């Protein structure tokens, strides 16, 4: 069984909690930095309803270190940051935490971002930041450009209507999911909620500065984001050349907790493998006489 344990990362005067899984028989080929969405915690990527859900276990078995971080305002940092942080502050904190991690841990070929929902917003903002490390690539799900409806009319996060948006049809999830989810969920920080309305403008501003391989996945039953053909065409016009968009069948917004989790994780890891090959081929070409 894969060892998954909690660690602490120092990010200036903020301490972030995280879950860590590492390969046992060889140094890591790379590090997957997993970033959860609103109202969740790092355990989102270590689903326990059935063994095959966990990204941490799967990634470690395939030779990768997987670091799933509680974003600022969640987990250990909730007492220090009860209102959370605005997106720019989260970028600074996450970059500092990654610097702390890489000081003492092997990283193989480097860091790869895998993020969900609001965590996808953070991953894109980090990838666009000039202070970023040389990320291998980024795979984001549950986030897009246009919301499916006016944010001002959306239900509050803690209401049943909001939960239906988060989950979609209940049959998409294993039977024990909702009993076990209590340990994965958390209150959405105030500053995070305040920034919802401005996301389309933020996205349009930052996406042009993202120059790493990029993949978007929309669940078939995604209800927070527009992902019809018109919306995807609009999104494609904004994305950097070569960015991919895919729709995952039989999945709701919380992809990594549903029956489709393993399918999604394998596709994300296949994308990581392609990024590693492209990097290796590029380096070999540069070294050729």
C-alpha angles and dihedrals in degrees: 000000000000115000109236114179140165122255135176126236124201115225106173107288091345124086117206124199119219143172118238133196121177134185111259105208104042141015114281119273088215140332121257110209106204118198121192129216136241117311093010135095136217090281089073086088093048101058114183104191089095127003096243094062097076117103089189093058094043095047093049092049089054093052102265131120109232118204114186109190130202102231120234109289093030132089116347094002095054093091092049093042106029091164093042121224135286114253095265090052091050089053091055093046095047093048090051091049091051090050089053091049096048093050092071107020133069112248104186111202092356141264128329121192120223112175143166134212111318087006086060089056089053093047092052091047091049091048089053095048118105090223093060123122119241097281117200091220144301133250115192131181135181093030133093143150105271125040116233090240140006108298090219090063096044118115120257113269095248096053128100090243090057091048090055088054091049096048110024119195110007093224089071089074134064115259098256095047098102096043091052095040092077089080092050100050131083141173113280108244117245097239091052091056092046092060097053096095096055098051099103090057092045091049093051090049099049106032094078089061094055105101102166128093107285135194129184123198124193120193115235089239097040108150104174098061136047109244105159118125093271092051093047091049090052090048093048091056090059099043125094117260112282097021114142134220125196138173118221116216122226094016137120129203093283092061098166093058097049137082088266093058096100092047091052094045092050091050091049091049090048087055089051089051090052090050090052092050092049091050092048093047090048092052092047090051091051090051094050117108 
